[in-house]
Amino acid sequence: MKKGTKSSGNKSQLIRDFATANPDMKPSQIIKELSAQGHKVYPALVSQALRGTPTAKKGRRKTRGKAQVASGTKPATAAASFDVSNLKATSEFIRQSGSAEQAIESIKAFQKIAALFQ
């Protein structure tokens, strides 16, 4: 840096602090405001400085391909629907049936009988 020039400090931190103080501002608005204050900022610097901050993630919406269940109900998460006791009971049922194929046949027969009583 040349002698006699002022350092503007850490520009990225300045941008993050400004974005935190003004969470409703978009990057283009942040650039205009900071430029008006005399700071030399540009779109790539603002984008990089805001990457990973809650302000940058605010407008994003993540969907992972699972469709929402009918409105008013919450979809079951993997952790909530997985129960070790069910796994143990299933394992015991298969062992008593002799094989997985025989267990499946037993379940199909049960479904047919249950359908008769409905």
Secondary structure, 3 states (H helix, E strand, C coil): CCCCCCCCCCHHHHHHHHHHHCCCCCHHHHHHHHHHCCCCCCHHHHHHHHCCCHHHHCCCCCCCCCCCCCCCCCCCCHHHHCCHHHHHHHHHHHHHHCCHHHHHHHHHHHHHHHHHCC
